[in-house]
Amino acid sequence: TGLLGYGIYRSDNGGGAWGETNIGIFTASRVNAIAPAPSDDQTLYVSTSEPYPALLRTRNLGADWDLLVKDV
């Protein structure tokens, strides 16, 4: 899940506990949207608006993120 201004969090136990999964994401990013890849259940895309508008991708359910597009 993404929290407005607080990055991205992940739960491995159905929501019983949550932890930050922001490796590769700007600190305290404002997350606008999270979308799964239709052909791969491990890949997610995230758009952020602050501190920089960006599009990021994870291929391992949020363990780490790759910057795809950054608009400065």
N, CA, C, O and CB atoms as a CASP TS submission, in Angstrom:
PFRMAT TS
TARGET T0000
AUTHOR 0000-0000-0000
METHOD Language model
MODEL 1
PARENT N/A
ATOM      1  N   THR     1       0.839  -1.178   0.000  1.00  0.00           N
ATOM      2  CA  THR     1       0.000   0.000   0.000  1.00  0.00           C
ATOM      3  C   THR     1       0.882   1.239   0.000  1.00  0.00           C
ATOM      4  O   THR     1       2.000   1.206   0.515  1.00  0.00           O
ATOM      5  CB  THR     1      -0.954  -0.001   1.212  1.00  0.00           C
ATOM      6  N   GLY     2       0.399   2.309  -0.562  1.00  0.00           N
ATOM      7  CA  GLY     2       1.121   3.567  -0.565  1.00  0.00           C
ATOM      8  C   GLY     2       0.420   4.562   0.345  1.00  0.00           C
ATOM      9  O   GLY     2      -0.808   4.646   0.358  1.00  0.00           O
ATOM     10  N   LEU     3       1.194   5.301   1.091  1.00  0.00           N
ATOM     11  CA  LEU     3       0.632   6.308   1.985  1.00  0.00           C
ATOM     12  C   LEU     3       1.051   7.685   1.507  1.00  0.00           C
ATOM     13  O   LEU     3       2.218   7.906   1.182  1.00  0.00           O
ATOM     14  CB  LEU     3       1.084   6.074   3.447  1.00  0.00           C
ATOM     15  N   LEU     4       0.116   8.600   1.464  1.00  0.00           N
ATOM     16  CA  LEU     4       0.359   9.936   0.978  1.00  0.00           C
ATOM     17  C   LEU     4       1.460  10.603   1.780  1.00  0.00           C
ATOM     18  O   LEU     4       1.261  10.963   2.940  1.00  0.00           O
ATOM     19  CB  LEU     4      -0.913  10.760   1.030  1.00  0.00           C
ATOM     20  N   GLY     5       2.626  10.769   1.162  1.00  0.00           N
ATOM     21  CA  GLY     5       3.750  11.426   1.802  1.00  0.00           C
ATOM     22  C   GLY     5       4.603  10.542   2.687  1.00  0.00           C
ATOM     23  O   GLY     5       5.533  11.037   3.324  1.00  0.00           O
ATOM     24  N   TYR     6       4.317   9.250   2.750  1.00  0.00           N
ATOM     25  CA  TYR     6       5.066   8.373   3.651  1.00  0.00           C
ATOM     26  C   TYR     6       5.625   7.139   2.974  1.00  0.00           C
ATOM     27  O   TYR     6       6.067   6.221   3.664  1.00  0.00           O
ATOM     28  CB  TYR     6       4.195   7.953   4.782  1.00  0.00           C
ATOM     29  N   GLY     7       5.624   7.079   1.662  1.00  0.00           N
ATOM     30  CA  GLY     7       6.245   5.961   0.968  1.00  0.00           C
ATOM     31  C   GLY     7       5.334   4.757   0.822  1.00  0.00           C
ATOM     32  O   GLY     7       4.110   4.880   0.813  1.00  0.00           O
ATOM     33  N   ILE     8       5.954   3.588   0.707  1.00  0.00           N
ATOM     34  CA  ILE     8       5.232   2.353   0.415  1.00  0.00           C
ATOM     35  C   ILE     8       5.495   1.332   1.520  1.00  0.00           C
ATOM     36  O   ILE     8       6.617   1.189   2.006  1.00  0.00           O
ATOM     37  CB  ILE     8       5.648   1.784  -0.966  1.00  0.00           C
ATOM     38  N   TYR     9       4.439   0.636   1.897  1.00  0.00           N
ATOM     39  CA  TYR     9       4.512  -0.380   2.944  1.00  0.00           C
ATOM     40  C   TYR     9       4.016  -1.708   2.403  1.00  0.00           C
ATOM     41  O   TYR     9       3.185  -1.755   1.496  1.00  0.00           O
ATOM     42  CB  TYR     9       3.691   0.042   4.180  1.00  0.00           C
ATOM     43  N   ARG    10       4.533  -2.780   2.966  1.00  0.00           N
ATOM     44  CA  ARG    10       4.225  -4.122   2.492  1.00  0.00           C
ATOM     45  C   ARG    10       3.911  -5.029   3.677  1.00  0.00           C
ATOM     46  O   ARG    10       4.507  -4.907   4.747  1.00  0.00           O
ATOM     47  CB  ARG    10       5.397  -4.694   1.665  1.00  0.00           C
ATOM     48  N   SER    11       2.967  -5.936   3.464  1.00  0.00           N
ATOM     49  CA  SER    11       2.633  -6.935   4.470  1.00  0.00           C
ATOM     50  C   SER    11       2.806  -8.313   3.860  1.00  0.00           C
ATOM     51  O   SER    11       2.314  -8.580   2.764  1.00  0.00           O
ATOM     52  CB  SER    11       1.187  -6.741   5.001  1.00  0.00           C
ATOM     53  N   ASP    12       3.501  -9.183   4.564  1.00  0.00           N
ATOM     54  CA  ASP    12       3.688 -10.563   4.103  1.00  0.00           C
ATOM     55  C   ASP    12       2.764 -11.538   4.825  1.00  0.00           C
ATOM     56  O   ASP    12       2.850 -12.747   4.615  1.00  0.00           O
ATOM     57  CB  ASP    12       5.136 -10.990   4.301  1.00  0.00           C
ATOM     58  N   ASN    13       1.871 -11.011   5.684  1.00  0.00           N
ATOM     59  CA  ASN    13       0.995 -11.905   6.459  1.00  0.00           C
ATOM     60  C   ASN    13      -0.455 -11.438   6.420  1.00  0.00           C
ATOM     61  O   ASN    13      -1.164 -11.511   7.424  1.00  0.00           O
ATOM     62  CB  ASN    13       1.472 -11.989   7.915  1.00  0.00           C
ATOM     63  N   GLY    14      -0.889 -10.964   5.269  1.00  0.00           N
ATOM     64  CA  GLY    14      -2.284 -10.592   5.098  1.00  0.00           C
ATOM     65  C   GLY    14      -2.705  -9.345   5.853  1.00  0.00           C
ATOM     66  O   GLY    14      -3.890  -9.176   6.143  1.00  0.00           O
ATOM     67  N   GLY    15      -1.768  -8.472   6.176  1.00  0.00           N
ATOM     68  CA  GLY    15      -2.084  -7.223   6.850  1.00  0.00           C
ATOM     69  C   GLY    15      -1.916  -7.249   8.353  1.00  0.00           C
ATOM     70  O   GLY    15      -2.235  -6.264   9.018  1.00  0.00           O
ATOM     71  N   GLY    16      -1.423  -8.351   8.913  1.00  0.00           N
ATOM     72  CA  GLY    16      -1.192  -8.422  10.354  1.00  0.00           C
ATOM     73  C   GLY    16      -0.091  -7.493  10.811  1.00  0.00           C
ATOM     74  O   GLY    16      -0.163  -6.939  11.908  1.00  0.00           O
ATOM     75  N   ALA    17       0.921  -7.315   9.991  1.00  0.00           N
ATOM     76  CA  ALA    17       2.032  -6.406  10.287  1.00  0.00           C
ATOM     77  C   ALA    17       2.502  -5.799   8.972  1.00  0.00           C
ATOM     78  O   ALA    17       2.459  -6.444   7.925  1.00  0.00           O
ATOM     79  CB  ALA    17       3.210  -7.150  11.022  1.00  0.00           C
ATOM     80  N   TRP    18       2.950  -4.550   9.043  1.00  0.00           N
ATOM     81  CA  TRP    18       3.404  -3.827   7.869  1.00  0.00           C
ATOM     82  C   TRP    18       4.805  -3.305   8.092  1.00  0.00           C
ATOM     83  O   TRP    18       5.172  -2.963   9.216  1.00  0.00           O
ATOM     84  CB  TRP    18       2.453  -2.681   7.533  1.00  0.00           C
ATOM     85  N   GLY    19       5.603  -3.239   7.018  1.00  0.00           N
ATOM     86  CA  GLY    19       6.944  -2.677   7.087  1.00  0.00           C
ATOM     87  C   GLY    19       7.224  -1.843   5.848  1.00  0.00           C
ATOM     88  O   GLY    19       6.658  -2.086   4.782  1.00  0.00           O
ATOM     89  N   GLU    20       8.099  -0.864   5.995  1.00  0.00           N
ATOM     90  CA  GLU    20       8.469  -0.030   4.858  1.00  0.00           C
ATOM     91  C   GLU    20       9.166  -0.862   3.791  1.00  0.00           C
ATOM     92  O   GLU    20       9.941  -1.767   4.102  1.00  0.00           O
ATOM     93  CB  GLU    20       9.371   1.126   5.308  1.00  0.00           C
ATOM     94  N   THR    21       8.890  -0.554   2.557  1.00  0.00           N
ATOM     95  CA  THR    21       9.553  -1.201   1.434  1.00  0.00           C
ATOM     96  C   THR    21       9.932  -0.118   0.429  1.00  0.00           C
ATOM     97  O   THR    21       9.454  -0.101  -0.705  1.00  0.00           O
ATOM     98  CB  THR    21       8.637  -2.293   0.778  1.00  0.00           C
ATOM     99  N   ASN    22      10.799   0.781   0.873  1.00  0.00           N
ATOM    100  CA  ASN    22      11.126   1.979   0.119  1.00  0.00           C
ATOM    101  C   ASN    22      12.524   1.981  -0.483  1.00  0.00           C
ATOM    102  O   ASN    22      13.009   3.044  -0.871  1.00  0.00           O
ATOM    103  CB  ASN    22      10.975   3.159   0.992  1.00  0.00           C
ATOM    104  N   ILE    23      13.186   0.842  -0.577  1.00  0.00           N
ATOM    105  CA  ILE    23      14.534   0.810  -1.146  1.00  0.00           C
ATOM    106  C   ILE    23      14.458   1.229  -2.609  1.00  0.00           C
ATOM    107  O   ILE    23      13.808   0.565  -3.416  1.00  0.00           O
ATOM    108  CB  ILE    23      15.173  -0.608  -1.007  1.00  0.00           C
ATOM    109  N   GLY    24      15.123   2.331  -2.950  1.00  0.00           N
ATOM    110  CA  GLY    24      15.109   2.848  -4.306  1.00  0.00           C
ATOM    111  C   GLY    24      14.074   3.927  -4.534  1.00  0.00           C
ATOM    112  O   GLY    24      14.014   4.502  -5.621  1.00  0.00           O
ATOM    113  N   ILE    25      13.253   4.217  -3.529  1.00  0.00           N
ATOM    114  CA  ILE    25      12.231   5.258  -3.637  1.00  0.00           C
ATOM    115  C   ILE    25      12.690   6.452  -2.825  1.00  0.00           C
ATOM    116  O   ILE    25      13.300   6.298  -1.766  1.00  0.00           O
ATOM    117  CB  ILE    25      10.836   4.749  -3.148  1.00  0.00           C
ATOM    118  N   PHE    26      12.395   7.639  -3.322  1.00  0.00           N
ATOM    119  CA  PHE    26      12.754   8.858  -2.615  1.00  0.00           C
ATOM    120  C   PHE    26      12.100   8.867  -1.240  1.00  0.00           C
ATOM    121  O   PHE    26      10.943   8.471  -1.099  1.00  0.00           O
ATOM    122  CB  PHE    26      12.338  10.103  -3.424  1.00  0.00           C
ATOM    123  N   THR    27      12.819   9.308  -0.247  1.00  0.00           N
ATOM    124  CA  THR    27      12.309   9.353   1.111  1.00  0.00           C
ATOM    125  C   THR    27      11.012  10.150   1.162  1.00  0.00           C
ATOM    126  O   THR    27      10.906  11.230   0.580  1.00  0.00           O
ATOM    127  CB  THR    27      13.349   9.958   2.057  1.00  0.00           C
ATOM    128  N   ALA    28      10.052   9.612   1.853  1.00  0.00           N
ATOM    129  CA  ALA    28       8.743  10.254   2.055  1.00  0.00           C
ATOM    130  C   ALA    28       8.081  10.655   0.743  1.00  0.00           C
ATOM    131  O   ALA    28       7.520  11.746   0.636  1.00  0.00           O
ATOM    132  CB  ALA    28       8.894  11.480   2.938  1.00  0.00           C
ATOM    133  N   SER    29       8.144   9.788  -0.242  1.00  0.00           N
ATOM    134  CA  SER    29       7.491  10.060  -1.514  1.00  0.00           C
ATOM    135  C   SER    29       5.979  10.124  -1.344  1.00  0.00           C
ATOM    136  O   SER    29       5.396   9.393  -0.543  1.00  0.00           O
ATOM    137  CB  SER    29       7.862   8.993  -2.544  1.00  0.00           C
ATOM    138  N   ARG    30       5.368  10.996  -2.098  1.00  0.00           N
ATOM    139  CA  ARG    30       3.913  11.073  -2.131  1.00  0.00           C
ATOM    140  C   ARG    30       3.444  10.113  -3.216  1.00  0.00           C
ATOM    141  O   ARG    30       3.589  10.399  -4.404  1.00  0.00           O
ATOM    142  CB  ARG    30       3.407  12.547  -2.400  1.00  0.00           C
ATOM    143  N   VAL    31       2.891   8.992  -2.818  1.00  0.00           N
ATOM    144  CA  VAL    31       2.464   7.946  -3.740  1.00  0.00           C
ATOM    145  C   VAL    31       1.080   8.289  -4.284  1.00  0.00           C
ATOM    146  O   VAL    31       0.142   8.512  -3.519  1.00  0.00           O
ATOM    147  CB  VAL    31       2.453   6.558  -3.040  1.00  0.00           C
ATOM    148  N   ASN    32       0.960   8.330  -5.610  1.00  0.00           N
ATOM    149  CA  ASN    32      -0.323   8.622  -6.246  1.00  0.00           C
ATOM    150  C   ASN    32      -1.088   7.359  -6.586  1.00  0.00           C
ATOM    151  O   ASN    32      -2.304   7.294  -6.404  1.00  0.00           O
ATOM    152  CB  ASN    32      -0.112   9.441  -7.498  1.00  0.00           C
ATOM    153  N   ALA    33      -0.376   6.352  -7.081  1.00  0.00           N
ATOM    154  CA  ALA    33      -1.048   5.138  -7.535  1.00  0.00           C
ATOM    155  C   ALA    33      -0.079   3.966  -7.517  1.00  0.00           C
ATOM    156  O   ALA    33       1.127   4.129  -7.704  1.00  0.00           O
ATOM    157  CB  ALA    33      -1.631   5.331  -8.946  1.00  0.00           C
ATOM    158  N   ILE    34      -0.635   2.777  -7.288  1.00  0.00           N
ATOM    159  CA  ILE    34       0.099   1.520  -7.392  1.00  0.00           C
ATOM    160  C   ILE    34      -0.689   0.631  -8.341  1.00  0.00           C
ATOM    161  O   ILE    34      -1.905   0.497  -8.206  1.00  0.00           O
ATOM    162  CB  ILE    34       0.300   0.834  -5.982  1.00  0.00           C
ATOM    163  N   ALA    35       0.008   0.018  -9.311  1.00  0.00           N
ATOM    164  CA  ALA    35      -0.668  -0.836 -10.281  1.00  0.00           C
ATOM    165  C   ALA    35       0.125  -2.114 -10.491  1.00  0.00           C
ATOM    166  O   ALA    35       1.342  -2.059 -10.668  1.00  0.00           O
ATOM    167  CB  ALA    35      -0.862  -0.099 -11.616  1.00  0.00           C
ATOM    168  N   PRO    36      -0.545  -3.274 -10.475  1.00  0.00           N
ATOM    169  CA  PRO    36       0.140  -4.529 -10.763  1.00  0.00           C
ATOM    170  C   PRO    36       0.335  -4.701 -12.268  1.00  0.00           C
ATOM    171  O   PRO    36      -0.464  -4.216 -13.070  1.00  0.00           O
ATOM    172  CB  PRO    36      -0.650  -5.718 -10.186  1.00  0.00           C
ATOM    173  N   ALA    37       1.400  -5.391 -12.634  1.00  0.00           N
ATOM    174  CA  ALA    37       1.607  -5.747 -14.045  1.00  0.00           C
ATOM    175  C   ALA    37       0.641  -6.890 -14.370  1.00  0.00           C
ATOM    176  O   ALA    37       0.568  -7.859 -13.614  1.00  0.00           O
ATOM    177  CB  ALA    37       3.119  -6.164 -14.332  1.00  0.00           C
ATOM    178  N   PRO    38      -0.095  -6.799 -15.470  1.00  0.00           N
ATOM    179  CA  PRO    38      -1.088  -7.837 -15.772  1.00  0.00           C
ATOM    180  C   PRO    38      -0.492  -9.202 -16.081  1.00  0.00           C
ATOM    181  O   PRO    38      -1.174 -10.218 -15.941  1.00  0.00           O
ATOM    182  CB  PRO    38      -1.921  -7.404 -16.926  1.00  0.00           C
ATOM    183  N   SER    39       0.772  -9.242 -16.500  1.00  0.00           N
ATOM    184  CA  SER    39       1.357 -10.518 -16.922  1.00  0.00           C
ATOM    185  C   SER    39       2.334 -11.117 -15.909  1.00  0.00           C
ATOM    186  O   SER    39       2.894 -12.185 -16.155  1.00  0.00           O
ATOM    187  CB  SER    39       2.061 -10.333 -18.232  1.00  0.00           C
ATOM    188  N   ASP    40       2.549 -10.437 -14.761  1.00  0.00           N
ATOM    189  CA  ASP    40       3.550 -10.904 -13.802  1.00  0.00           C
ATOM    190  C   ASP    40       3.114 -10.535 -12.391  1.00  0.00           C
ATOM    191  O   ASP    40       3.043  -9.351 -12.063  1.00  0.00           O
ATOM    192  CB  ASP    40       4.943 -10.303 -14.116  1.00  0.00           C
ATOM    193  N   ASP    41       2.826 -11.509 -11.561  1.00  0.00           N
ATOM    194  CA  ASP    41       2.305 -11.222 -10.219  1.00  0.00           C
ATOM    195  C   ASP    41       3.370 -10.739  -9.237  1.00  0.00           C
ATOM    196  O   ASP    41       3.045 -10.467  -8.081  1.00  0.00           O
ATOM    197  CB  ASP    41       1.648 -12.451  -9.663  1.00  0.00           C
ATOM    198  N   GLN    42       4.620 -10.624  -9.655  1.00  0.00           N
ATOM    199  CA  GLN    42       5.696 -10.093  -8.817  1.00  0.00           C
ATOM    200  C   GLN    42       6.005  -8.626  -9.116  1.00  0.00           C
ATOM    201  O   GLN    42       6.717  -7.973  -8.352  1.00  0.00           O
ATOM    202  CB  GLN    42       6.949 -10.923  -9.004  1.00  0.00           C
ATOM    203  N   THR    43       5.470  -8.108 -10.227  1.00  0.00           N
ATOM    204  CA  THR    43       5.811  -6.761 -10.684  1.00  0.00           C
ATOM    205  C   THR    43       4.701  -5.770 -10.375  1.00  0.00           C
ATOM    206  O   THR    43       3.527  -6.015 -10.651  1.00  0.00           O
ATOM    207  CB  THR    43       6.098  -6.767 -12.179  1.00  0.00           C
ATOM    208  N   LEU    44       5.106  -4.637  -9.792  1.00  0.00           N
ATOM    209  CA  LEU    44       4.195  -3.535  -9.486  1.00  0.00           C
ATOM    210  C   LEU    44       4.807  -2.240 -10.019  1.00  0.00           C
ATOM    211  O   LEU    44       6.027  -2.107 -10.111  1.00  0.00           O
ATOM    212  CB  LEU    44       3.920  -3.436  -7.945  1.00  0.00           C
ATOM    213  N   TYR    45       3.943  -1.294 -10.367  1.00  0.00           N
ATOM    214  CA  TYR    45       4.358   0.034 -10.781  1.00  0.00           C
ATOM    215  C   TYR    45       3.785   1.057  -9.807  1.00  0.00           C
ATOM    216  O   TYR    45       2.671   0.894  -9.309  1.00  0.00           O
ATOM    217  CB  TYR    45       3.904   0.333 -12.233  1.00  0.00           C
ATOM    218  N   VAL    46       4.553   2.114  -9.539  1.00  0.00           N
ATOM    219  CA  VAL    46       4.131   3.169  -8.619  1.00  0.00           C
ATOM    220  C   VAL    46       4.409   4.513  -9.263  1.00  0.00           C
ATOM    221  O   VAL    46       5.465   4.726  -9.859  1.00  0.00           O
ATOM    222  CB  VAL    46       4.859   3.051  -7.247  1.00  0.00           C
ATOM    223  N   SER    47       3.451   5.416  -9.137  1.00  0.00           N
ATOM    224  CA  SER    47       3.707   6.803  -9.530  1.00  0.00           C
ATOM    225  C   SER    47       3.771   7.655  -8.271  1.00  0.00           C
ATOM    226  O   SER    47       3.007   7.452  -7.327  1.00  0.00           O
ATOM    227  CB  SER    47       2.605   7.332 -10.509  1.00  0.00           C
ATOM    228  N   THR    48       4.693   8.611  -8.273  1.00  0.00           N
ATOM    229  CA  THR    48       4.856   9.527  -7.147  1.00  0.00           C
ATOM    230  C   THR    48       4.786  10.958  -7.668  1.00  0.00           C
ATOM    231  O   THR    48       5.012  11.216  -8.851  1.00  0.00           O
ATOM    232  CB  THR    48       6.203   9.269  -6.398  1.00  0.00           C
ATOM    233  N   SER    49       4.468  11.883  -6.765  1.00  0.00           N
ATOM    234  CA  SER    49       4.415  13.281  -7.185  1.00  0.00           C
ATOM    235  C   SER    49       5.396  14.166  -6.434  1.00  0.00           C
ATOM    236  O   SER    49       5.801  15.206  -6.954  1.00  0.00           O
ATOM    237  CB  SER    49       3.027  13.815  -7.003  1.00  0.00           C
ATOM    238  N   GLU    50       5.785  13.787  -5.239  1.00  0.00           N
ATOM    239  CA  GLU    50       6.726  14.584  -4.455  1.00  0.00           C
ATOM    240  C   GLU    50       7.687  13.660  -3.744  1.00  0.00           C
ATOM    241  O   GLU    50       7.253  12.574  -3.360  1.00  0.00           O
ATOM    242  CB  GLU    50       5.988  15.489  -3.441  1.00  0.00           C
ATOM    243  N   PRO    51       8.905  13.973  -3.539  1.00  0.00           N
ATOM    244  CA  PRO    51       9.526  15.245  -3.879  1.00  0.00           C
ATOM    245  C   PRO    51       9.761  15.418  -5.376  1.00  0.00           C
ATOM    246  O   PRO    51      10.023  16.534  -5.823  1.00  0.00           O
ATOM    247  CB  PRO    51      10.827  15.379  -3.150  1.00  0.00           C
ATOM    248  N   TYR    52       9.676  14.346  -6.163  1.00  0.00           N
ATOM    249  CA  TYR    52       9.822  14.425  -7.610  1.00  0.00           C
ATOM    250  C   TYR    52       8.744  13.564  -8.247  1.00  0.00           C
ATOM    251  O   TYR    52       8.482  12.457  -7.775  1.00  0.00           O
ATOM    252  CB  TYR    52      11.243  13.973  -8.063  1.00  0.00           C
ATOM    253  N   PRO    53       8.105  14.057  -9.325  1.00  0.00           N
ATOM    254  CA  PRO    53       7.229  13.177 -10.081  1.00  0.00           C
ATOM    255  C   PRO    53       8.061  12.042 -10.669  1.00  0.00           C
ATOM    256  O   PRO    53       9.104  12.282 -11.277  1.00  0.00           O
ATOM    257  CB  PRO    53       6.481  13.959 -11.200  1.00  0.00           C
ATOM    258  N   ALA    54       7.604  10.816 -10.489  1.00  0.00           N
ATOM    259  CA  ALA    54       8.392   9.678 -10.963  1.00  0.00           C
ATOM    260  C   ALA    54       7.500   8.466 -11.190  1.00  0.00           C
ATOM    261  O   ALA    54       6.394   8.370 -10.657  1.00  0.00           O
ATOM    262  CB  ALA    54       9.506   9.338  -9.962  1.00  0.00           C
ATOM    263  N   LEU    55       8.010   7.553 -11.988  1.00  0.00           N
ATOM    264  CA  LEU    55       7.408   6.235 -12.178  1.00  0.00           C
ATOM    265  C   LEU    55       8.462   5.216 -11.771  1.00  0.00           C
ATOM    266  O   LEU    55       9.592   5.253 -12.257  1.00  0.00           O
ATOM    267  CB  LEU    55       6.923   6.012 -13.672  1.00  0.00           C
ATOM    268  N   LEU    56       8.086   4.305 -10.878  1.00  0.00           N
ATOM    269  CA  LEU    56       9.013   3.283 -10.386  1.00  0.00           C
ATOM    270  C   LEU    56       8.414   1.901 -10.602  1.00  0.00           C
ATOM    271  O   LEU    56       7.203   1.743 -10.751  1.00  0.00           O
ATOM    272  CB  LEU    56       9.338   3.504  -8.886  1.00  0.00           C
ATOM    273  N   ARG    57       9.303   0.896 -10.616  1.00  0.00           N
ATOM    274  CA  ARG    57       8.870  -0.494 -10.812  1.00  0.00           C
ATOM    275  C   ARG    57       9.597  -1.395  -9.832  1.00  0.00           C
ATOM    276  O   ARG    57      10.778  -1.201  -9.546  1.00  0.00           O
ATOM    277  CB  ARG    57       9.129  -0.959 -12.269  1.00  0.00           C
ATOM    278  N   THR    58       8.885  -2.372  -9.327  1.00  0.00           N
ATOM    279  CA  THR    58       9.503  -3.453  -8.564  1.00  0.00           C
ATOM    280  C   THR    58       9.196  -4.763  -9.273  1.00  0.00           C
ATOM    281  O   THR    58       8.096  -4.950  -9.793  1.00  0.00           O
ATOM    282  CB  THR    58       8.990  -3.477  -7.083  1.00  0.00           C
ATOM    283  N   ARG    59      10.142  -5.646  -9.295  1.00  0.00           N
ATOM    284  CA  ARG    59       9.944  -6.983  -9.887  1.00  0.00           C
ATOM    285  C   ARG    59       9.921  -8.063  -8.821  1.00  0.00           C
ATOM    286  O   ARG    59       9.904  -9.254  -9.131  1.00  0.00           O
ATOM    287  CB  ARG    59      11.048  -7.290 -10.907  1.00  0.00           C
ATOM    288  N   ASN    60       9.920  -7.634  -7.539  1.00  0.00           N
ATOM    289  CA  ASN    60       9.946  -8.604  -6.437  1.00  0.00           C
ATOM    290  C   ASN    60       9.009  -8.170  -5.308  1.00  0.00           C
ATOM    291  O   ASN    60       9.358  -8.223  -4.129  1.00  0.00           O
ATOM    292  CB  ASN    60      11.385  -8.770  -5.897  1.00  0.00           C
ATOM    293  N   LEU    61       7.802  -7.738  -5.708  1.00  0.00           N
ATOM    294  CA  LEU    61       6.747  -7.332  -4.769  1.00  0.00           C
ATOM    295  C   LEU    61       7.189  -6.283  -3.758  1.00  0.00           C
ATOM    296  O   LEU    61       6.757  -6.310  -2.606  1.00  0.00           O
ATOM    297  CB  LEU    61       6.244  -8.532  -4.032  1.00  0.00           C
ATOM    298  N   GLY    62       8.037  -5.371  -4.177  1.00  0.00           N
ATOM    299  CA  GLY    62       8.390  -4.246  -3.330  1.00  0.00           C
ATOM    300  C   GLY    62       9.641  -4.399  -2.502  1.00  0.00           C
ATOM    301  O   GLY    62       9.936  -3.523  -1.689  1.00  0.00           O
ATOM    302  N   ALA    63      10.387  -5.467  -2.670  1.00  0.00           N
ATOM    303  CA  ALA    63      11.641  -5.606  -1.911  1.00  0.00           C
ATOM    304  C   ALA    63      12.613  -4.486  -2.279  1.00  0.00           C
ATOM    305  O   ALA    63      13.323  -3.974  -1.413  1.00  0.00           O
ATOM    306  CB  ALA    63      12.293  -6.990  -2.178  1.00  0.00           C
ATOM    307  N   ASP    64      12.649  -4.106  -3.549  1.00  0.00           N
ATOM    308  CA  ASP    64      13.390  -2.932  -3.992  1.00  0.00           C
ATOM    309  C   ASP    64      12.742  -2.397  -5.259  1.00  0.00           C
ATOM    310  O   ASP    64      11.979  -3.096  -5.926  1.00  0.00           O
ATOM    311  CB  ASP    64      14.891  -3.268  -4.232  1.00  0.00           C
ATOM    312  N   TRP    65      13.057  -1.148  -5.580  1.00  0.00           N
ATOM    313  CA  TRP    65      12.398  -0.437  -6.669  1.00  0.00           C
ATOM    314  C   TRP    65      13.424   0.124  -7.646  1.00  0.00           C
ATOM    315  O   TRP    65      14.529   0.502  -7.257  1.00  0.00           O
ATOM    316  CB  TRP    65      11.518   0.690  -6.119  1.00  0.00           C
ATOM    317  N   ASP    66      13.040   0.171  -8.925  1.00  0.00           N
ATOM    318  CA  ASP    66      13.855   0.773  -9.979  1.00  0.00           C
ATOM    319  C   ASP    66      13.157   2.031 -10.477  1.00  0.00           C
ATOM    320  O   ASP    66      11.949   2.033 -10.714  1.00  0.00           O
ATOM    321  CB  ASP    66      14.097  -0.230 -11.149  1.00  0.00           C
ATOM    322  N   LEU    67      13.929   3.097 -10.631  1.00  0.00           N
ATOM    323  CA  LEU    67      13.403   4.337 -11.184  1.00  0.00           C
ATOM    324  C   LEU    67      13.298   4.193 -12.699  1.00  0.00           C
ATOM    325  O   LEU    67      14.302   3.926 -13.360  1.00  0.00           O
ATOM    326  CB  LEU    67      14.304   5.550 -10.799  1.00  0.00           C
ATOM    327  N   LEU    68      12.114   4.362 -13.255  1.00  0.00           N
ATOM    328  CA  LEU    68      11.911   4.281 -14.701  1.00  0.00           C
ATOM    329  C   LEU    68      11.877   5.668 -15.341  1.00  0.00           C
ATOM    330  O   LEU    68      12.476   5.884 -16.394  1.00  0.00           O
ATOM    331  CB  LEU    68      10.615   3.532 -15.012  1.00  0.00           C
ATOM    332  N   VAL    69      11.180   6.601 -14.707  1.00  0.00           N
ATOM    333  CA  VAL    69      11.064   7.956 -15.237  1.00  0.00           C
ATOM    334  C   VAL    69      11.102   8.926 -14.058  1.00  0.00           C
ATOM    335  O   VAL    69      10.423   8.717 -13.053  1.00  0.00           O
ATOM    336  CB  VAL    69       9.748   8.133 -16.079  1.00  0.00           C
ATOM    337  N   LYS    70      11.900   9.991 -14.186  1.00  0.00           N
ATOM    338  CA  LYS    70      11.952  11.040 -13.161  1.00  0.00           C
ATOM    339  C   LYS    70      11.827  12.371 -13.851  1.00  0.00           C
ATOM    340  O   LYS    70      12.599  12.680 -14.759  1.00  0.00           O
ATOM    341  CB  LYS    70      13.266  10.969 -12.321  1.00  0.00           C
ATOM    342  N   ASP    71      10.861  13.165 -13.430  1.00  0.00           N
ATOM    343  CA  ASP    71      10.646  14.492 -13.982  1.00  0.00           C
ATOM    344  C   ASP    71      11.099  15.517 -12.947  1.00  0.00           C
ATOM    345  O   ASP    71      10.458  15.680 -11.908  1.00  0.00           O
ATOM    346  CB  ASP    71       9.147  14.707 -14.377  1.00  0.00           C
ATOM    347  N   VAL    72      12.201  16.203 -13.228  1.00  0.00           N
ATOM    348  CA  VAL    72      12.732  17.171 -12.249  1.00  0.00           C
ATOM    349  C   VAL    72      12.410  18.587 -12.635  1.00  0.00           C
ATOM    350  O   VAL    72      12.781  19.521 -11.925  1.00  0.00           O
ATOM    351  CB  VAL    72      14.235  17.020 -12.104  1.00  0.00           C
TER
END
